[in-house]
């Protein structure tokens, strides 16, 4: 007779879970010093769970925990149907935001798994579960590593032998005691490709991250993106894949197991200019299903403006001027002013007058700085004609 653990593993495959592992509910207190140092160095994003102890001690967030079940779902890395060629410049979303929001997909898989375990356990005593994805208290990567799903690479991501790091992770705390699996040790060896190729040098070389410098974080902020990072995002308007793309463990990895994860080309590689004036209704229709839409429309519009400047799309200049003139959001106006300074080569008195008038109207200090800097660049270019 198979053990409950063996039955759960078999059932997980039928549910469509690509990898499953088990670990104890012992504390993750070995992470404490590193997490405290990260916070004290201002290397955290602010998106993390606020109570440190609850990130380390499962017994603080669950009554009498015995085990944690970790799951992984592999996601695709290549688009099978490219968007139509229209000649328009396009942006892109990082692969982890392709398809339907992975939080929803993972929660559905874990709900199915919980129901199956309840049926298989057929226990007289009450069995309890707490599923978590990404926004839970525990570190998904730490749980998955301890449960034997893979190792933590120098980029801080979980790397599985089968699927590389292109996996979504979730975990379920339960009061059922399962035999734990063996954790996997780091296998990066002397390879430092992810560290070397990270444009803003956000990776610290030991598996830790200065998250404030991470381009993925920068694309998710709501205010002005610091100018240092603007050229580095290139035409990506959400997330960053670079440390995964250069990883040898990811070479050739592309799995299409889950229809819900298949990307809609027009959503994950959208034309940039229409994004500048997209309505709330159209934004929700085109992007609402993506994990990358969680911060709303403004950050993605800001990123689209930056991307247009990075790809040198001078046909966007009229729309950018329109934003400066009519948009009610300082971040959009100021970022558009920066983009104008990057794009306009033939500086005319009319452009300078337009920006000077807009700058006098500007009441938000950070936006005012953007206008002042843009005017300085354009006036210098005009004087050198």
Beta strands, then each sheet from edge to edge (+ up, - down):
strand 1: 19-24
strand 2: 67-74
strand 3: 92-93
strand 4: 129-132
strand 5: 151-152
strand 6: 158-159
strand 7: 167-174
strand 8: 236-238
sheet 1: 1+ 2- 7+ 4-
sheet 2: 3+ 8+
sheet 3: 5+ 6-
end
